[in-house]
Amino acid sequence: MSKDIRIKKGLDIKLVGAAEKTTTTISLSSFYAVRPEDFHGITPKLIAREGTEVKAGEALFYSKSDERILFPSPVSGKVVEIVRGARRKVLAMKIAADSTQEYKDFGTKDAAKMSAEEVKEYLFASGCWPFVKQRPYDVIANPNQAPKAIFVSAYASAPLAADLDFTLAGKDAELQAAITAISKLTEGKVHVSVGANSNSPLSSLSGVDIHKVSGPHPSGNVGTQIAKIDPLNKGEVVWVLTPQDLVVIGALFLTGKLNLTRTIALTGSKFSKPQYVTAIAGAMIADVTAKNLENDNTRIISGNVLSGKEVKEDGFLGYYDNQITAIPEGDDYELFGWNKPVFNKISTSRAFTFSWLTPKKKYDLNTNTNGEHRAFVVTGAYEQVFPLDIYPMQLLKAFMYKDLDEMEALGGYEIAPEDFALTEFICVSKQPHQKIIREGLDLMREELG
């Protein structure tokens, strides 16, 4: 059964540099890295040490809070360095990749004949459990809690986001195998959202409720879809997976091997040829962007421009990311820029800005915040781009002064940092909304469980 979700509040940020629908297979990177910081809230306990030889899919470390949750190596090779920070915190584990890849064999499985507990154990053993995230708190799912439903968003509305219809084409078998498996993990429904006019391979899957989504960003955010389909109440849990992670899980059941190869969108005005490439999670950025990146005063982002993380060329692709964005660094300043008509920037305000006259125009924006940090200014702008039935300004303030009762009452269980990426983008006060929400959610998780 298909149900429509129409979002009216939001903002589409149209940027130059969308990826052309051609895919290039890049050669294997010399080095890969797995960073514990990609798995928010996890304290790693090391299994592999420097000099350890590992196969692709073999565990590098596990979660201190639950030894069953393993984090695997994306490639076969040798662990050459364990990068540590303050107080010996593990920042990354670097692996020198073998020229010929060797995979740990977990054995093929027929999910339809497995129990929920058998599916869980298989996901634990193969290192696929970190792909299952939960709301509330937007962290790796607690396997001891039963979700009331599972959500998959196959509609990407973020700026320059990878076209999931294109990247998932031909993956029907893997997607169906994954859906069959994860549907065993809940007594509720598996909700899959696709674009209203899309030709997504997920539309034809069995065992799911299909929802057709339309409207401006953040209509593609899974948090927006949860709020419209089956909102979270206190004490409830839902699990969330992304389509690209479903492909990995499905391939595991069909082949018995953990293959973390993804189709990555290279987007943004600083790429000579924005396109799609195939790369393995954790690959070195320099290898993925080789001979394509104009690295002259450039900000490289693993992810999209609103919620991705800044990386350097010697950095590594995020474990969950299927996009690398490169845009101009905003380190130049305009004299009296606040007092002149603006034609080359996007704004929800009509004061001295004219982007509303050309809604289809694409912009080459940089990272300049066009102002400095200041106290919150009440303008009512947040509500124009925030589609959840929540007061965003009041919730942000409650998270800032850490009032747990207010954080609960105002909707803290329903949100994730990415839900506030747009309000941060248009914020005239230049407040770090996503950082505020992340810290508040961590406090709620610690104090309220």
N, C-alpha and C positions, 0 to 999 in steps of 0.2 A: 504494500500500500504506500502510495506517495503522498506526502503532505508538503505544502508550500510554506516557506518562511520568508517573509518580506520585511526587510530592515529599511527604515526610513532615516534614522539618525546615523550619522557617520560622515566620513570624508574620504574620497578617493584621491590619493596623491599620485598624479601622473608624472612620471619621470622618464627622461630619455635613457636609452640603453637596455631596452627589453631584449631578452635572449631570442635569437633566431632559432627556428625549429629545425636545427641540424645538430646531430650528436657526434662528437669526436671522442674516440677512445684514446686516452693518454697512457703513456707507459707507466709502469710501476714506480712509485716514489722510492727514493733510497731510504728514507726514514719516515716512520709513522709515530704518532704519540696518542696515548690515552690519558686524558686529564680528569682527575676526580672532580674538579670544579664543574665539569659538564653535568655531573649528577648531583644536583643541589641537595644538601642535607645529609650526604653520605660521608662517613668517616672510614677511609680505606684501611684495610689490614692486608699487607702485602703477602702474596704467595710466591711470585717470581722475584728473583733478585738480579742484580747486574751480572751479566754473563750467562743467564739462563736461556736455553734454547726453547722456543715455544712454537707450536703449530697455530694456524689460524683457528680461532674458537677456543683456545686453551686459556684458562683463567689466569689473569695477572694479579687481581686482588679481589677481596670480598668486602661486604658491608659489615662494619663492626656491630651494628644493631641486629643483623640477621645473616648468619653465615651461609644461608642458602642462596643469597643474592650475589652472584658472581659477575665479574666484569672481564670480558675476554679480550684477547689480542685480536686486532682486525686482520693481521697478516702473520705468516710464519717467518721466523728470523730469530735474532738474538737481542735480548734486552741489553742495550748498550749504556743507558744512563737512567738513573732515577733522580729527577730534578726536585730539589727540596727548597722550601722557603723558610720563613721565620719559625722557630720552635720545631724544626725538622718536618714541617708540614709537607706532604707529598703533593707537588704541583703537576708533575707529568711523569709518565714512563715512556721512554723512547725505545723504539724497536728498529733495528737495521733489518730491512726486508730481504728475504732470500730471492734470488732471481727466478726460481721456480717455486710456486706456492704449494704448501702442504697443509691439508685441512684435517682437523680432528674429526673423526667419524662418530656421530651420535646415533646413527641408525635411522632409517626411514620409518615413519609412523603414519598410521591412518587415524586421523583425529576423530573421525566419526565413530570409531570403535573404542575410544579411550574414555575413561572417566575424568571428571574435573580434576581430581587429585593427580592422576597420571599426566594430564596436560601440564599442570603446574610443575610437577617434578621434572618434566622434559624441558620446560622453559628455564627452570632453575639451572639444570645441569649444563645447558647449552649457552648460558649467559644472555638469554633473550629477555629475562624478566625486567631489566632496566627500561625496556621499550614501553612497559605498561606504567602509565602515570595515573595519579589520582587527583580528584578534587574532593574535599578542600586541600589547600596548601600547595598544589602544583608541584608535587614531589613524586619520586618513584613509589608505586602503589605498595601498600602494606598487604602482604598476601594473607594475613590473618583476618582481614576484614572482607566481608562480602559486599560487592557493589550492587546497587539497585539497578544499574544499567551501564552499558559500555557505549562510548561515543567515538566516532571516527569522522573527521572533517576532511572531505576530498575536494573542498572548494577553497582555493587560496586567493584572498582578496588584498593581501598586503602589497605595498609598492614593489613592482618588478618581480613579484613572486613567480616561482617556477610553475609552468602550466602542467597541472597534475594529470590532465587528460592525455597530454603528450608523453610525460615521463612514465606513466603507468600502462601505456599501450602495450598489449601483448602479454600482460602479467595476470591474466584472468585466473589461471590455474593456481598460481601462488596466492592470490588474494582470496580465492574461495577456500583454499586449504587453511589459511590463517583465520578467516571468519568462522569456519567450522570449529576450529580449535578454541578460539577465545569465547565463542558463544557458550561453551561448556562452563565457563567461569562465572556466569551470572544466571540467576533465575529470572532476571528481567530481560529487556530487549537490547539488541545491538542496533544503535541508531547510526546511520551513515548519511551524511549530508553531501550533496553534489550541487554544482551550479545549475541554475534554472534552464540554461540552454546548452549544457555540457553533454559530451558523449563519453562519459566516464565509464570505464570497465566495471566500476563498483555498482553501477545502476542495475546490472543484470545478475548480481549475486543473490543466492538464496539464503534464507535465514536472517535477513536484516530488514529493518524499517528504513525506507529511503525517504529523505526529505530534500526538496529542491529549494535552494537558497538564492535569493536575489537582493540587491541593494548595495550601498557603498560599504567600504571597509569600516568597521570590523565584522562584517557579515560572515566572513570566512573563519573568524576565531571560534574555536570550539566552545569557549565560554559563552559567547553570544548565543550559540545554538543550544547549549544546555539550558540557558535561561528561557528560551522560547519553547523547548520541547518538554523538558522534565526538570524544573528548577530544584536546586539543592536546598534542603532544610537541615537544621541542626541535627547532628547524629547520623546523617546519611552520607554515603560515599558513592561516587561514580568513578569509573576508570576511563582513561583516554588513550587512544593510540593514533599514530599518524599513518597515512597510506604507505609511505616508503618503508616504514618499519614493519607493516603487515607483509610486504613483499619479502623481507628478510625472514620473518617467521614462517611464512608459507613455503619458501624455498627450503628452509630447514626441515620441515615435515616431509617434503617431497624428495629431498636429496640426502638428508642426514648431515649436511654441512652448513656451517655458519658462514655465509657470504655477505659481507658488509659493503659490497659494491653498490654505489648509488649513481643516479643521473643527477649531476650538479648543474645548476643554472649559473653562468657567469654573467652578471648584469651590472649595469651602470655605465656612465659616460666615459669612464677611464679605461674601459676595455676596448681594444682596437676592433675586436669582433665579438660582441656579446653572443654567446651560444651555449649549448649544453655539452657537457663532457661527462664521461664515466670515470669515477674515482672511488677509492675505498675510504671509508670513514677514518679520520685521523691523519689523512695525507698531508704532506707539507704544502703550504699555500704556494710557494715558489714553483713547485712542480705542477700543480693544478693550473696555474695561471701563466705558465711559461710561454714567452714570445707573444703574449696577448695583452699584458698589462702595461699601461702607460704610468709608470711609477714615478711621476713628477708631482710632488705635493699632493699625494693621494691618500685618502682614508680607505683602508681595506676592512671589510666587515664580513665576518662569518655569520651568515643569516641575512635578514632584511634590514633596511635602514632604520626601522622603528624599534626593533627589539633584538637585533643581532649584537655580536660582540666585536670590538675592534681587535684586529690581529695585524701582525707584521708579516712580511714575506717569508721570514724564517719561522713563522708560527704554523699552526696546524688547523685543519678543518674540524669544526665542532662535531661531536659524536652524533648529534641529532640533526645536523644542518644539511639541507639540500640546495643551498644557495650561497654564492659569494658575491658581494656587492662592492664595487669600487667607485667612489665619487670624489670630487675635489675636496681637499682639506679647507675648512673655512677659517683661515688664519689672517684674512685681510679685513680691514675695517673701512667703512664709508664715513666720510665727514658729513655730519648732519643727516645721516641716513634715515633717521626717524622723522625727518621734517620734509621729505620729498615724496612725490608720487612714486609708487612701486609697481612695476609691470612684470618683473622677472621672478617674483616669488609668489607662493601660495599663502592665502590667508582666509580665515573665516570671517574676518572683519572687513567692512567696506571703507574704513577710514584710511585714506591715502593709498589703498591697495585695489587693484583692478582685476585680480584673477577670476572673479565671479563673472566678468564679461566674456571670458574665453574658457568655458568649462572643459573643452576637449584639448586644450593646449598642453604640451608636455614640457616640463621644466628641467633644467640642469642645475639642481640645487647643490649647495655645499653644506658643510657641517657647522657653519656659523650659527650661533644661537640668536644673533641679532638683539643682544641685550644681556644684562647680567642678572644674577640671582637677587631676588628681592622678596619681600613678604607677599603672601597671597593677596591678589587683587580679585574681588568678587565682580565678575563680568557676566556670568551666565553662559559663557562660551562652552564650558565643559559639557553641559547638558545637551548642546546641539550635536555633539559627535559621540555621545555615550548612550548606546541603545539599551543597556541593562536598566531594570527598574530599581535603581539605586541612586542615592544622592552622592555624586562623586566628590564634590568639595568637602562635604561633611565627613565622608569616609576617610579621605586623605588626612584631614586634620585629626581625626580620632586615631589613625595609625601613627601620626607624628607624635602625639602626646601620650600614646600607649594606654588608652583607656579600653581595657579588654571588654567591658560590658557594652560600650558603644560600638566597638569593632564588631562584636557579634550581632548586635541589634541592627546595624546599618548595612549588613550584607557581606561581612568579611569571609564567610565560608564559601561564597559563590565566585570569588574572583581569583585571577592570577595576574602577575605583573603585566603581561602582554595586553590585558584588557584596558590598561591605562596608558598604552603607548601613544594613542592619538591625543588624549588630553595633555600629555607631556609635550607633544609636538606643537600644539596651539597655545600652550601656557604662556601668558604674558609675564608671569612671575618667574619663569625659567626654573621651576621646581623640578627635582628629579623624581617624578611620580613613580616610575617602576621600581626604583631603589627603595622608596618609602613603603610601597606595597610589599616588596620582598621581605624587608626587615620586619614589617608588621605581621606577615604570615608566619615567619619563623618564630616570632614571640608567641603567637597564638598556638602554634604547634607545640612549643615547649611548655606553655602554661596550661593549655586546655586539652592537649592530646588529640 
